[in-house]
Amino acid sequence: MVDKKPCSVCCDSCKKLHNFFMVKDRVWKEAKQEKDSMLCLVCLEKALGRDLAIMDFKKNVQCNEFIWFGYFLAKSE
């Protein structure tokens, strides 16, 4: 049997279900989050006090493919 991880998680702040993503360690530290905590994009931006930038997200991580795909798609227009 293959152990499958859920594609969505609950945000520790708003308790709503959101898609999974990974930001760079420096961004997580900047937001003053525990290593194993989870936040949605909106709550992470609130914790940071700024908008997220594409360079805040880890590259070559499967869960971030939708973010990088959208970025490159928008850049090509």
LUMSE-811048 format. One line per 10 residues: number of its first residue (from 1); their letters; for each residue x, y, z of C-alpha. Coordinates in pm, 1 decimal. Layout:
N
NUM> A> X/Y/Z ~ ...
// end
This chain:
77
1> MVDKKPCSVC> 0.0/0.0/0.0 ~ 132.6/346.0/-94.6 ~ 111.9/617.3/169.3 ~ -37.2/922.4/-1.1 ~ -9.7/1266.6/152.3 ~ -311.5/1496.9/126.3 ~ -300.3/1769.2/-137.9 ~ -449.7/2017.8/108.1 ~ -380.1/2108.1/467.1 ~ -546.2/2320.1/732.9
11> CDSCKKLHNF> -392.3/2657.2/805.8 ~ -286.1/2694.3/1169.9 ~ -420.8/3052.5/1172.6 ~ -750.4/3051.4/980.1 ~ -819.1/2675.1/1012.1 ~ -937.9/2657.5/651.3 ~ -828.9/2396.8/398.4 ~ -569.6/2520.6/150.6 ~ -332.4/2388.9/-113.8 ~ 12.5/2282.1/-4.1
21> FMVKDRVWKE> 321.4/2486.1/-96.7 ~ 677.3/2533.4/29.8 ~ 865.9/2858.0/79.1 ~ 1236.6/2899.1/138.8 ~ 1357.0/2857.1/497.1 ~ 1449.6/3226.1/525.8 ~ 1088.7/3324.0/442.2 ~ 949.1/3086.6/705.7 ~ 1190.0/3230.3/963.9 ~ 1099.0/3584.4/858.7
31> AKQEKDSMLC> 733.3/3497.5/929.5 ~ 840.9/3367.3/1274.2 ~ 682.8/3024.4/1220.2 ~ 764.6/2694.4/1386.2 ~ 929.3/2440.4/1156.7 ~ 627.5/2205.6/1152.0 ~ 351.1/2468.0/1136.5 ~ 136.1/2526.6/828.0 ~ -9.5/2848.3/690.5 ~ -210.9/2932.7/380.3
41> LVCLEKALGR> -76.3/3192.7/137.9 ~ -298.9/3468.7/280.2 ~ -202.5/3402.8/643.8 ~ 166.5/3373.3/551.7 ~ 154.3/3713.4/382.6 ~ -12.8/3857.2/693.5 ~ 260.0/3706.0/913.9 ~ 528.3/3850.9/684.0 ~ 361.7/4189.9/657.0 ~ 421.4/4184.9/280.6
51> DLAIMDFKKN> 318.7/4013.1/-40.4 ~ 495.8/3693.0/-135.1 ~ 729.7/3706.6/-435.2 ~ 805.2/3422.9/-675.1 ~ 1158.5/3397.7/-537.5 ~ 1014.4/3321.3/-189.5 ~ 902.4/2977.2/-313.0 ~ 1132.5/2676.8/-330.3 ~ 1221.2/2559.9/-681.6 ~ 1208.5/2199.5/-799.0
61> VQCNEFIWFG> 950.2/2104.8/-536.9 ~ 652.0/1918.6/-676.4 ~ 393.2/2100.4/-464.1 ~ 512.4/2437.2/-603.1 ~ 473.8/2341.3/-969.4 ~ 142.6/2531.3/-1000.3 ~ 305.1/2849.2/-866.1 ~ 608.4/2833.1/-1096.9 ~ 393.7/2731.0/-1395.9 ~ 170.8/3035.8/-1345.1
71> YFLAKSE> 473.9/3259.6/-1306.5 ~ 636.7/3142.5/-1629.9 ~ 303.3/3149.9/-1813.2 ~ 244.1/3511.4/-1710.2 ~ 601.8/3602.9/-1801.4 ~ 564.3/3463.1/-2153.7 ~ 264.7/3685.4/-2237.3
// end
